Amino acid sequence: MKKLIRIVLCLTAGVLMLSTPALAGGMSSAEIERKFEAMEKRMERLEMSVREKDKEIEALKMQTPGTEKEPEGPKWYDRIELSGAVEVEFGNVHEDFKDNTVGDHILGRH
């Protein structure tokens, strides 16, 4: 019984210690709403800035020759595949042949 009481007290103390920081950092609904509105305003400013930069980029593209978009799809060099293999064998064979026209070394190419 004492063991069960100790376990319950330890669990209760642990829960209280872990939940206290979460409860202390809570915000009121007014604070949450204020932060949400500030974030919406910031997002609108950032979106407007991106739109302006996109317009500037398009204007610069029109002024600079040779910046047209290239056609989509794979390039000719993306469609080429090179492969191959070279195999060389070398062996030393020593047999007593009466015909001296055959050499001792054999070289094979594939």
ABEGO torsion letter per residue (X at the ends): XAAAAAAAAAAAAAAAAAAAAAAAABBBAAAAAAAAAAAAAAAAAAAAAAAAAAAAAAAAAAABBGABBBBBEBBAAAABBBBEBBBBBBBBBBBBBABAABBABBBBBX
